[in-house]
């Protein structure tokens, strides 16, 4: 930083020269110019000051009023301090791009947030990346007519610029880029939603934000922490995250950050923790849990009514120190973590004339207790460290003993300044410790304590008449990432019709059924199969043994494989048939005796298949699906896996109807969750579909195909074999991409009733 | 099998610490020649207990580790072909019944159910073993006793004992020893210090609490002894625990990380 003139010595001459160079007649500038110039002279080199004034002049002349000039004059010196004044040309270029596009209104918000953004940039991340990202957003969201010039301002850009500092507090530039890309991709053509997204108002905006955060996310480690609590402490609890990202940042309140706490609703933990002081995020979670588990094990509640807030603070400090000591006694390895995480308040950092110092004194003491420091410069600290150690020397001590010690401490160290309204907070918050709410009991109820966890009469809730939706992610092949909880799937039992219809269909195919029956008999499981010619087996195979003996007697080398054993050859297979019930099922096709709809043919085929599988005795479920946008995918149960093939199932099959679209990915995932629960050795998911995946709210044809492909990959990983039977003659283009070689395309749909059972048998032979 | 009972004797006292009054109870069961079943998780000291009792009672001990391929003739005996003739060879169960040994069928459920049925006539008032291939009805020696062990925890439903088998035995339930006792056992078996032994036991307890949450079975006393032995041979405590306690029992990342942390937290 160059310092060419002391601020006080800003000469009238220099001021006049600067004002002349600025050459701006806006009256609002006069009021602040002297201060800004003084600041700039302090932060910038002489050349930098000139460039600063030139840039401000440019802003004064673009006809956007005083706002941009003022913002720039005020903000730039601070930006230059964070990222260096050499960034000015790039910023100027960005401003010119704003000016040339219809986004002139975004110039002021851009400049106003620039200082905060540059402070938040992680070390080593150049401002240029942020500028590039902003320009790209501008480019992609500004609307144009006839595709030539940008003619509409980007709706989301001003909101984005306002949120940028908040976002950068939790995201790296790369994370921010992903977040912006997601918004651009999904809401480029929808101004209101775009604004909601970039203003961090919409749910998925927040969801993507959470996903992109750096640090250790609670959701990803919940199981590990649960195991930790069980294994090391024999405790269990529900973990409830509280937000430390957006909500906390946007509150912008002077409140200290929230602490973990433990109440009837579970253990509340921050939803994300960064590595800090050489302690990994997961170890910070473990430290918090160890402390809470320590309280559960060793603390007894105290009555709060007779203590002043200061006394309570002191009691909590002593009690926390006792808990930490006992935790370390049990698991010595925690000491390193506690010591690294506990702040190191400097003795004497708090001025007792200006602040209430009790909190700071207690933090100093707490640090000394944790370090077991006996040579502390402060006599009171020395004395209480010794008394604390003595109290814990013989055993675990008790909460009451700590309370007595704390009250003695408060009485001994009381200062006049403790009553001052301003409390000294720096370095006093021990963030792995909880807020000690279970430590206190109240004889009298008061309004100022939180009573959320108390039992309150539950509001009468209506009886739920259908299952709540399940949410499934969807794969977005553009970003190569999942859209979290994107699809809502509702499941229900398929409505019932007339079972006689299915019986008639089966009668029609009686000849085919007889042929299938012969095939089925071959497939029927043979429970025990004899394995002969075994060197080791469960019993002697007498024929072979005698032959060997004869060989032996006649001097020929005998065959040693004289045993046999058995192998059970049971079919251990669970099958789920997933039917596409979309509108295209209503198409008509020519078949032998006139015209039929695909639906009727499917009903015939499915009935025959269900009958065949019933003959084989494999567990078999049938379900259908269709979708009407991502908010309403319906999954209809036609036959449960253990339900017998009977009238109830036939009635449901008879009522099958065509309608809506084919969002297959979510249906596959839902079917997989049923199959995965089955304990069968082999799991087969048969998909019968007549068209490519599509839905009314998706304009990109590839999107749902790629999602289905991804879903099939997920099935493979769960050990579920998926197989697609497509009735779409043009299916080769996509079905191979989704299912690999595990598909058949049935060109002559009228042969479906015969082909479907045959295919199944071929697959499971 | 040869009928030389000397080789089946337990000559040195096996190390065993009583958990309750099982020694007296076993002695009483033996005095009445009642068949005994010992149940409990793997590596908690079932086999050691039987060995100890055989030593204490001064009886030979014939142990058979059961497996799926074992047949009745593996227990009872079979004919062998010799040049020009055949020869009968007693199986371990027959040998034990002849010489009056304690016959210990370890992990009996591993054997197929039709195999285990051959022990039935030996385990009730008849105390006989029909050797039908040989045309002999063997009356068991007065000192003969049958003991089986099984681990009800990890086997599948398919591998439970038949009621008709179960109801022929008196039974002991074994579990991992209490922390105090287990530490004593570790110290005595491996020769490590008492404090280290107690730390190992606390890690074992941590792992046992995860049973059913991703672990099929907790860390056995046997594995703790392995870890203690490694430490005794100069391996760093953390490495020994990872090698003997964590890696053998799990491939699950979350559990591994949690137990690794438990080790680091315990041995600081």
Interface residues (C-beta under 8 A of the other chain):
Chain A: X223 X224 X226 X227 X228 X230 X231 X232 X234 X282 X283 X286 X330 X331 X332 X333 X334 X335 X336 X536 X538 X539 X549 X552 X565
Chain B: X69 X71 X81 X112 X202 X206 X207 X209 X210 X213 X214 X254 X255 X257 X258 X259 X261 X262 X264 X265 X266 X267 X268
